[in-house]
């Protein structure tokens, strides 16, 4: 029943005239705050109730059976009775243009749910659990279940929730504006678990219409689809209580960390070459990692991302574990299974940049909201991505809360923060005329520095035992020193300099290594300035850099011998350890994100030898205190001889109190017979590890297991040993008596 305005009483006609512009803006999907007009949020109980329902034949208010009058020529329906006669949360019955009948509670009968206190904290950048406020959350309000949606879009003229429940129609569910905070919210009753949704936004200045995934979504569709998925709260029951309690009190500085870096999409796949799920991956990986002796796994980003080829580093779903492998509870199971089997889980986290995908954060409300407007501050041209505006409180809050979210919701043991160098420097990878200095004229990104310091301080305060690791490739000082001392506050830092120097040295033909000896010794000049992780990561085995095996010079035997020597050096050098998957069995090809590792190689003796060697080195590293207790302290290392350039031999001690291990490394294919080195004490020594052992498919050259150090001064030491050094190999010796 359509009514002309002239058919209504004077009071109703006057009311409709007074809101005529509001009705026009609502009909044009351009109203800033439709909650001021629609539904029962009126101050006077005698005011008419106005409903906007496009593509509707009839709208009624049960228990009244008569259809509500339609305002002539519009999609507005009006109730002119006494609103006090209606339930607080009345229902509407709709017959749509397809003659489908539905019944639902009016979203505009519910008061605002987000408190002013929450909004104030968010605006100040201090709401550590803003992910419980923004996003899609199942709520029961006054006994009525539904989903409360909320998003931040201060430069929008109108924001609507669109989804599979309203035919993706931005006119149907415009959100209510929460004032100066720039937050919008709407509670929609009756929506089911698994509802697909997005936000449709209209920019205030341009009128441009954008459709965006929810930045705070807990789950997203599998690419190429981009909708957010509303999920009810987790019912997962954690079993890792002992692990979490022990983590709070661990002395991690003196604890062994041998990290297995893993890309879940290409570690293994099923018989159809499709992804394995989080749960199956957990069982396979834990069994494998336990056998190989690693203490932790580090996952390349598993936050939702649209492009497989980005490896997860171009994230669009910061709060959503990627649906490639299952849902959030499946990932909780993954972490829990690792913890209950004594293995820690680190996550690669990317706060440095985000992609330009139109459904993501880029120009979220039609303005440079999460990024800078000026591309000299806001764009990484090398990567084709955008840079966060760390000086904006709400953006900082988005990232800070996200870090805490993974630690809290998923019991992650630490975050490896990607591309920290790009955050610290305003001129990172830029030409001289393509960057803007800071307020003091320098190239330091002061806002990013402050963000990192706050991030690390909050994490360490709220989650004792959780670790923060920086991928930082420059000489920025005090990356791993406390914030109160002027540092960035990270727990550990990847030692990129050591990694590059070491690989550069190892790639030299052994005949020329004598001219590059300083690449092995230089690192000890700074090794204890920071808490370093020694990484042979994914970046070193892609983009034409060759696999670790094929970086090594020489024939097949020499390549494998060099790799065994390199890993011996890694596990005996001060610092925590990291190996990318496939390195532990000498994958021959470069890593390919789109196919599983070449596990068939483990049928061949040389690859089996590398695998056994890594397992034994892991066990030595984790059980011998001398190899890990003072990874970050001068007390744990001492040169025996770093000057034997001509023969390319290094020898040093690793120490922990009275426990001392003697390490000798021969970087040439020549057997060094009767090679004398200084020893800390005379007595009996035992070779506890020989990388040239036949067990590792080596030549089994070198000294026997038992040796005697005589009281003969050598290299400034009171005793010395005469050794036969195997070719391209390392020995580890322990004093037995």
Buried (B, 14 or more C-beta within 10 A) or exposed (E): EEBEBEEBEEEBBEBBEEBEEBBEBBBEBBBBBBBBBBBBBBEEEEBBBBBBBBBBBBBBBEEBEEBBBBBEEBBBBBBBEEBEEBEEBBBBBBBBEEEEEEEBBBBBBBEBBBEEEBBEBBBEBBBBEBBBBBBBBBEEBEEBBBBBBBBBBBBBBBBBBBBEBBEBBBBBBBBBBBEEBBBBBBBBBBBEEEBBBBBBBBBBEEEBBBBBBBBBBBBBBEBEEBBBBBBEEBEBEBEBEEBBEEBEEBEBBBBBBBBBBBBBBBBBBEEEEEBBBBBBBBBEBBEBBEEBBBBBBBBBBBBBBBBBEBBBBBBBBBBBBBBBBBBBBBBBBBBBBBBBBEBBBBBBBBBBBBBBBEBBBBBBBBBBBBBBEEBBBBBBEEBEBBBBBBBBBBBBBBBBBBBBBBBBBBBBBBBBBBBBBBBBBBBBEBEEEEBEEEEEEEBBBBBBBBBBBBBBBBBBEEBEBBBBBBBBBEEBEBBBBBBEEEBBBBBBBBBBBBBEBBBEBBBBEBEEBBEBBEBBBEBBEEBBBBBBBBBBBBBBBBEEBBBBBBBBBBEEBBBBBBBBBBBBBBBBBBBBBBBBBBBBBBBBBBBEBEEBBBEEBEEEEBBBBBBBBBBBBBBBBBEBBBBBBBBBBEEBBEBBBBEBBEBBBBBBBBBBEEBBBBBBBBBBBBBBEEBBBBBBEBBEBBBBBBBBBEEBBBBEBBBEEEBEBEEBEBBEBBBBBBBBBBBBBBBBBBBEE
